[in-house]
Amino acid sequence: MEAIFSKIDDAQTTAELEEIRILVMGKKGSLTAKFAELKTCDGESKKTLAKELNTLKMRFEKALADKKEALSLKELEAKLSAEKIDVSLFSPSNLKGANHPVMLMLDRIVEYFVGMNFALKMGPLIEDDFHNFEALNLPKYHPARDMQDTFYFKDGKLLRTHTSPVQIRTMESQKPPIRMICPGNVFRCDYDLTHTPMFHQVEGLVVESGKDSVSFAHLKFILEDFLKYMFGDVKVRFRSSFFPFTEPSAEVDMSCIFCQGKGCRVCSHTGWLEVLGCGVVDENVFRAVGYENVSGYAFGLGVERFAMLAYSVPDLRAFFESDLRILEQFK
């Protein structure tokens, strides 16, 4: 048996140890055969032999376990050493990251308005009913609230449904003149090809002292220039619409960038694409923030909508599903 212990000491791999274990403790192993001899013994000799065999077995198992632990550690170190990567070595593979298309579009929109001397304003994602609805001429039970499926908290607070509350907070904190945009993410209970529960908006506000200091003509100029900056030489039209916080209000369309206004599937064969909403700020909004003898205009757009048009992405959900086949195109 001492030769077996020598073999254990000399073993170089765990595989060799397994062979030794089978040789001694397997079905036909030498120690297994010794235990089988106990059936033919009786009396005191059986007791003595059983004690000797159990002692030998315990000694063998301990030697085997100790050696196996040492060899396993040695094999692990060898494996780690073989798989080691020198991160300082030059790699020819081009694995650089890319900006997200929604963030690329947001940066481009912000770049235009900052260049036109609009200040950048931010606000909280969790809002109260006053700033999100009432101050924007949306009192309780106003039917227009049904247009915005809202995430409410138990304490009455809510996830903002638009970035307009930032405009209210800005007017509460400073006097005219105001020339600002408020980009950020907003939340609504909606999910389909063109809507997601979280999306991004950019809203703008201009307010100046005097009833006639700011007009719809000023708004029309800035939005026409903005759309030409974003999409090139497109035609722009304003359609009468309704928003509780502006009066008069308008939807802004531009000529379809895919068919140049001739009519296609994307524009539903109308030749026009709806891109944003705007209007002259309603007097009730100014009263809510304590403004008097002022005038102003406001507008708002969806960043994902602009990204879908600019990058020809048919499904809005593609921006949020982390499909690398799409995202890696924006390197």
C-alpha positions as CSV (number, residue, x, y, z in Angstrom):
1,M,0.0,0.0,0.0
2,E,3.0,2.3,0.6
3,A,3.6,2.1,-3.2
4,I,0.2,3.6,-3.7
5,F,1.0,6.6,-1.5
6,S,4.2,7.1,-3.5
7,K,2.2,7.2,-6.7
8,I,-0.1,9.8,-5.1
9,D,2.9,12.0,-4.3
10,D,4.3,11.6,-7.8
11,A,1.0,12.3,-9.6
12,Q,1.2,15.4,-11.9
13,T,-2.4,15.7,-12.9
14,T,-5.9,15.2,-11.4
15,A,-6.5,12.6,-14.2
16,E,-3.6,10.5,-12.8
17,L,-5.2,10.8,-9.3
18,E,-8.5,9.5,-10.7
19,E,-6.7,6.4,-12.1
20,I,-5.1,5.7,-8.7
21,R,-8.5,6.1,-7.0
22,I,-10.1,3.6,-9.3
23,L,-7.1,1.2,-8.9
24,V,-7.7,1.3,-5.1
25,M,-11.3,2.1,-4.5
26,G,-13.0,1.1,-7.7
27,K,-15.3,-2.0,-8.0
28,K,-12.2,-4.1,-8.7
29,G,-9.8,-2.1,-6.6
30,S,-7.3,-3.6,-4.2
31,L,-8.8,-2.0,-1.1
32,T,-12.3,-2.9,-2.2
33,A,-11.2,-6.5,-2.5
34,K,-9.8,-6.4,1.1
35,F,-13.1,-5.2,2.4
36,A,-14.8,-8.1,0.5
37,E,-12.6,-10.5,2.6
38,L,-14.4,-9.4,5.7
39,K,-17.3,-11.7,4.7
40,T,-15.1,-14.7,5.3
41,C,-13.7,-13.6,8.7
42,D,-15.4,-14.0,12.0
43,G,-14.9,-13.1,15.6
44,E,-12.0,-11.0,16.8
45,S,-10.0,-11.3,13.5
46,K,-12.9,-9.6,11.6
47,K,-13.0,-6.7,14.0
48,T,-9.2,-6.2,13.9
49,L,-9.2,-6.4,10.0
50,A,-12.1,-4.0,9.7
51,K,-10.4,-1.4,12.0
52,E,-7.1,-1.7,9.9
53,L,-8.9,-1.3,6.6
54,N,-11.0,1.7,7.8
55,T,-7.8,3.4,9.0
56,L,-6.1,2.7,5.7
57,K,-9.1,3.9,3.8
58,M,-9.2,7.2,5.7
59,R,-5.5,7.7,5.2
60,F,-5.8,7.0,1.5
61,E,-8.8,9.4,1.1
62,K,-7.0,12.2,2.9
63,A,-3.8,11.8,0.9
64,L,-5.9,11.8,-2.3
65,A,-7.9,14.9,-1.3
66,D,-4.8,16.8,-0.3
67,K,-3.0,16.0,-3.5
68,K,-6.1,16.8,-5.6
69,E,-6.5,20.2,-4.0
70,A,-2.8,21.1,-4.8
71,L,-3.0,19.8,-8.3
72,S,-6.4,21.6,-9.0
73,L,-4.9,24.9,-7.9
74,K,-1.8,24.3,-10.0
75,E,-4.0,23.5,-13.1
76,L,-6.1,26.6,-12.5
77,E,-3.1,28.8,-12.4
78,A,-1.8,27.3,-15.6
79,K,-5.1,27.8,-17.3
80,L,-5.3,31.5,-16.2
81,S,-1.8,32.1,-17.3
82,A,-2.5,30.6,-20.7
83,E,-5.7,32.7,-21.2
84,K,-4.1,35.9,-20.0
85,I,-4.6,38.9,-22.3
86,D,-2.3,41.9,-22.5
87,V,-4.7,44.7,-22.9
88,S,-1.9,47.1,-23.8
89,L,-1.2,45.2,-27.1
90,F,-2.4,46.8,-30.3
91,S,-5.6,45.2,-31.8
92,P,-6.5,45.7,-35.4
93,S,-10.2,45.2,-34.7
94,N,-12.4,48.3,-34.9
95,L,-14.6,48.0,-31.8
96,K,-15.2,51.6,-31.1
97,G,-18.6,52.6,-29.6
98,A,-21.3,54.7,-31.1
99,N,-23.6,57.5,-29.9
100,H,-27.3,56.5,-29.7
101,P,-29.3,57.8,-32.6
102,V,-31.8,59.5,-30.3
103,M,-29.0,61.3,-28.5
104,L,-27.4,62.3,-31.8
105,M,-30.7,63.8,-32.9
106,L,-31.2,65.5,-29.5
107,D,-27.7,67.1,-29.7
108,R,-28.4,68.3,-33.2
109,I,-31.7,70.0,-32.2
110,V,-30.2,71.6,-29.1
111,E,-27.2,72.8,-31.2
112,Y,-29.6,74.8,-33.4
113,F,-31.5,76.5,-30.7
114,V,-28.5,77.3,-28.5
115,G,-27.0,78.8,-31.6
116,M,-30.2,81.0,-31.8
117,N,-29.6,82.2,-28.3
118,F,-32.1,79.9,-26.5
119,A,-31.1,79.1,-22.9
120,L,-31.1,75.4,-21.9
121,K,-33.4,74.6,-19.0
122,M,-33.9,71.3,-17.1
123,G,-36.6,70.2,-14.6
124,P,-37.6,67.2,-12.4
125,L,-39.1,64.0,-13.9
126,I,-41.6,63.7,-11.0
127,E,-44.1,66.5,-11.1
128,D,-47.2,67.7,-9.3
129,D,-50.6,68.2,-10.9
130,F,-50.3,72.0,-10.9
131,H,-47.1,72.3,-12.9
132,N,-48.0,69.4,-15.3
133,F,-51.6,70.3,-15.9
134,E,-53.4,73.1,-14.1
135,A,-50.8,75.9,-14.8
136,L,-50.9,74.9,-18.5
137,N,-54.7,75.6,-18.7
138,L,-55.6,72.0,-18.1
139,P,-57.8,72.1,-14.9
140,K,-59.2,68.9,-13.4
141,Y,-61.7,67.0,-15.5
142,H,-60.6,69.0,-18.6
143,P,-61.2,66.6,-21.6
144,A,-57.8,67.2,-23.0
145,R,-56.3,65.4,-20.1
146,D,-57.6,62.2,-21.6
147,M,-55.1,62.7,-24.5
148,Q,-52.2,62.1,-22.1
149,D,-52.2,58.7,-20.3
150,T,-50.4,59.5,-17.1
151,F,-48.4,57.4,-14.7
152,Y,-49.6,58.5,-11.2
153,F,-48.0,57.8,-7.8
154,K,-50.1,57.1,-4.6
155,D,-49.3,60.5,-3.2
156,G,-50.8,62.3,-6.2
157,K,-47.5,63.0,-7.8
158,L,-46.9,61.9,-11.4
159,L,-44.2,61.2,-14.0
160,R,-44.3,64.3,-16.3
161,T,-46.2,63.7,-19.5
162,H,-44.3,66.6,-21.3
163,T,-41.5,69.0,-20.7
164,S,-43.9,72.0,-20.4
165,P,-43.7,72.0,-16.6
166,V,-40.1,73.2,-17.0
167,Q,-41.5,76.3,-18.8
168,I,-43.9,77.0,-15.9
169,R,-41.1,76.6,-13.3
170,T,-38.8,78.9,-15.4
171,M,-41.5,81.6,-15.6
172,E,-42.1,81.3,-11.8
173,S,-38.4,81.8,-11.1
174,Q,-37.7,84.7,-13.4
175,K,-39.2,87.7,-15.2
176,P,-39.3,88.3,-19.0
177,P,-37.5,88.3,-21.3
178,I,-37.3,84.5,-21.6
179,R,-35.9,82.6,-24.5
180,M,-35.4,78.9,-23.6
181,I,-35.7,75.2,-24.6
182,C,-36.2,72.3,-22.3
183,P,-35.1,68.9,-23.6
184,G,-35.7,65.8,-21.6
185,N,-37.5,62.5,-21.3
186,V,-41.2,62.2,-20.6
187,F,-43.6,59.3,-19.8
188,R,-47.0,58.1,-21.0
189,C,-48.9,54.8,-20.8
190,D,-48.5,54.0,-24.5
191,Y,-46.6,51.4,-26.5
192,D,-46.8,50.7,-30.3
193,L,-45.0,51.3,-33.6
194,T,-44.8,55.1,-33.0
195,H,-45.2,55.4,-29.2
196,T,-43.2,54.2,-26.2
197,P,-43.8,54.6,-22.4
198,M,-40.7,56.8,-22.2
199,F,-39.6,59.2,-25.0
200,H,-37.8,62.5,-25.4
201,Q,-39.2,66.0,-26.1
202,V,-37.8,69.4,-26.8
203,E,-40.1,72.3,-26.0
204,G,-39.3,75.9,-26.5
205,L,-40.7,79.1,-25.0
206,V,-40.2,82.8,-25.8
207,V,-41.8,85.5,-23.6
208,E,-41.3,89.3,-23.7
209,S,-42.9,92.3,-22.1
210,G,-45.6,93.9,-24.0
211,K,-48.8,92.5,-25.5
212,D,-47.6,92.7,-29.1
213,S,-43.9,92.2,-28.7
214,V,-44.0,88.6,-29.8
215,S,-46.3,87.3,-32.5
216,F,-47.1,84.2,-34.5
217,A,-45.0,85.6,-37.3
218,H,-41.9,85.3,-35.1
219,L,-42.8,81.7,-34.3
220,K,-43.3,80.9,-38.0
221,F,-39.9,82.2,-38.9
222,I,-38.0,80.3,-36.2
223,L,-39.7,77.0,-37.0
224,E,-39.3,77.2,-40.8
225,D,-35.6,78.0,-40.4
226,F,-35.2,75.1,-37.9
227,L,-36.9,72.5,-40.2
228,K,-34.7,73.6,-43.1
229,Y,-31.7,73.3,-40.9
230,M,-32.7,69.8,-39.9
231,F,-33.9,68.4,-43.2
232,G,-32.7,70.7,-46.0
233,D,-34.9,72.5,-48.5
234,V,-38.4,71.4,-47.4
235,K,-41.7,73.1,-47.7
236,V,-43.4,74.0,-44.4
237,R,-47.1,74.6,-43.7
238,F,-49.1,75.4,-40.5
239,R,-52.5,73.8,-39.9
240,S,-54.9,75.2,-37.3
241,S,-55.2,72.9,-34.3
242,F,-56.0,73.0,-30.6
243,F,-53.7,72.9,-27.5
244,P,-55.0,74.1,-24.1
245,F,-51.9,76.1,-23.4
246,T,-51.7,78.1,-26.7
247,E,-54.2,80.2,-28.7
248,P,-54.0,80.3,-31.6
249,S,-52.4,76.8,-32.0
250,A,-51.0,75.0,-35.0
251,E,-49.7,71.7,-36.2
252,V,-46.6,72.1,-38.3
253,D,-46.1,69.9,-41.4
254,M,-43.2,69.7,-43.8
255,S,-43.0,68.2,-47.3
256,C,-42.2,64.5,-47.2
257,I,-38.4,64.0,-47.3
258,F,-38.8,60.5,-48.9
259,C,-40.9,61.4,-51.9
260,Q,-40.3,65.1,-52.1
261,G,-44.0,65.8,-51.6
262,K,-45.2,63.5,-54.4
263,G,-46.9,61.0,-52.0
264,C,-45.7,57.7,-50.7
265,R,-46.4,55.1,-48.0
266,V,-44.6,57.0,-45.3
267,C,-46.6,60.2,-45.7
268,S,-49.8,58.2,-46.4
269,H,-49.7,59.6,-50.0
270,T,-50.4,63.1,-48.8
271,G,-46.9,64.5,-49.5
272,W,-46.8,66.0,-46.0
273,L,-45.3,64.8,-42.7
274,E,-46.5,66.1,-39.3
275,V,-43.5,67.1,-37.2
276,L,-44.4,69.4,-34.3
277,G,-47.0,71.5,-32.5
278,C,-46.9,75.2,-31.6
279,G,-48.8,78.3,-30.8
280,V,-49.1,81.7,-29.1
281,V,-49.1,81.2,-25.3
282,D,-52.6,81.4,-23.8
283,E,-53.3,84.2,-21.3
284,N,-54.4,81.7,-18.7
285,V,-50.9,80.2,-18.6
286,F,-49.5,83.7,-17.9
287,R,-52.0,84.3,-15.2
288,A,-51.0,81.0,-13.5
289,V,-47.4,82.3,-13.1
290,G,-48.4,85.9,-12.2
291,Y,-47.3,87.5,-15.5
292,E,-49.1,90.6,-16.8
293,N,-48.7,92.6,-20.0
294,V,-46.6,90.0,-21.8
295,S,-46.7,87.9,-25.0
296,G,-45.0,84.8,-26.1
297,Y,-45.0,81.7,-28.2
298,A,-44.2,78.0,-27.5
299,F,-43.5,74.9,-29.5
300,G,-42.8,71.2,-28.9
301,L,-41.4,68.2,-30.8
302,G,-40.7,64.5,-30.3
303,V,-37.0,63.7,-30.6
304,E,-37.7,60.1,-31.6
305,R,-40.1,61.2,-34.3
306,F,-37.3,63.4,-35.8
307,A,-34.8,60.5,-35.5
308,M,-37.2,58.1,-37.3
309,L,-37.5,60.5,-40.2
310,A,-33.8,61.5,-40.4
311,Y,-32.5,57.9,-40.1
312,S,-35.3,56.1,-41.9
313,V,-36.2,53.9,-38.9
314,P,-39.8,52.5,-39.4
315,D,-40.4,51.3,-35.8
316,L,-39.9,53.6,-32.8
317,R,-39.3,50.6,-30.5
318,A,-36.1,49.8,-32.5
319,F,-34.4,52.7,-30.6
320,F,-34.9,51.0,-27.3
321,E,-34.4,47.3,-28.0
322,S,-30.5,47.4,-28.1
323,D,-30.2,45.7,-31.4
324,L,-26.6,46.1,-32.3
325,R,-27.3,45.7,-36.0
326,I,-29.1,49.0,-35.9
327,L,-27.0,50.9,-33.3
328,E,-23.6,50.0,-34.8
329,Q,-24.6,51.9,-38.0
330,F,-24.2,55.2,-36.0
331,K,-20.4,54.8,-35.4
